[in-house]
Each structure stands twice: as C-alpha cells, then as structure tokens.
C-alpha cells in the first residue's frame, strides 16, 4: 500500500468525535490522526523500537517519539467522560508541567503528530510519501524526526519517500549513516 501525507496539515482541535471506525491512514491532511490513534489503542496494537525489544502500546510509542524529539514530556488521547465518545489530545510539556490540550502547545507538535502516527499506523512493508514533514518544527526536532523515519524504515520495513527543505533532517540522516545506524545503500538522495 501507498500512503500520502501532504505538507499542509489540519489545525488541532479542542476535542474529537470518534466514530469507532478504523481509518486506513491519517488522511492527506492528517485529519484522521486521532481516529487512527484511538483505533490502534482500541485494537491493543503494540510496537517495538528495536528487534526483540519490549513492545509498547501505540499511544506510548507516539509519546516516546514526541519526547525523543524534545517536544513534550507526555502525550495521551483520553475520553472526556466515560461514554461521551468525545476525546481530547492531552500533552504535558515538562515533567512538572500541567496537562494541557494539544491546541495549547506549540503548533509544531500538532503538525508532526500525523507524521509519527502514519509511520507507525500503516501496515508493515508499506510505502509512505511525506511532503515537508518537518514543517513548523525547530531545528532539534527536525533532526529528531530523521530518527523516527529511520526507525520506521528499519523496524517496520516502511519505505519512506520524503520531500523536505530541512538541512537539519538531512544532516541527521548523514550522521546516522556515518554512525552505521542505517546503511548508505538504504537511502537515496535526489537534489
């Protein structure tokens, strides 16, 4: 399967209505990201970071990568009240900070959430096409996004076709090749 995520992604919402369906992807603008997270959570989907490492619940994996990119401390999607079928994406920016809605933190978090979700949601062996996944991220987070992509490619066998203007993302890819985290033959760069 081929899955596409465009460069202009949806603005975050204060709450989400979930129809309890399982979307095939996150949508071209990331509009189904929360649906995908909830569907994967409801199905008990787990993932691992490395071969033979402990498996983590889907939401925990999303939170892990957002934390590794230096964007937040914690992330979860919770139902507002039992049976309400209205959900909120809640983040905690630092360990000692209050829990706030996704709408109340930096815009980059909501823009990269569909990227991370898509890379972990699609079936293994899929092809994912991403346009400007680094949009609205600071340089450190742009570099960290390269690690998310490498992980999906190595451990989920996801082929990623990426269009980017980010020097930071490309430099991190080069660094990981030099560190032998990924083989140079597994990456092609067209300039």
Secondary structure, DSSP 4 states (H G I P E B T S, - for coil): -EEEE-SS-PPP-S-EE--S---SSS-TTSTTHHHHHHHHHHTT-EE-SSTTSPPEEHHHHHHHHHHHTTS-SEEEEEESSTT--EEEEEEESSTTSPEEEGGGS-HHHHHHHHHHHHHHHSPTT-EEEEE-TTTT--HHHHHHHHHHHHHHHHHS--EEEEE---HHHHHHHHHHHHTTSS-GGG-----
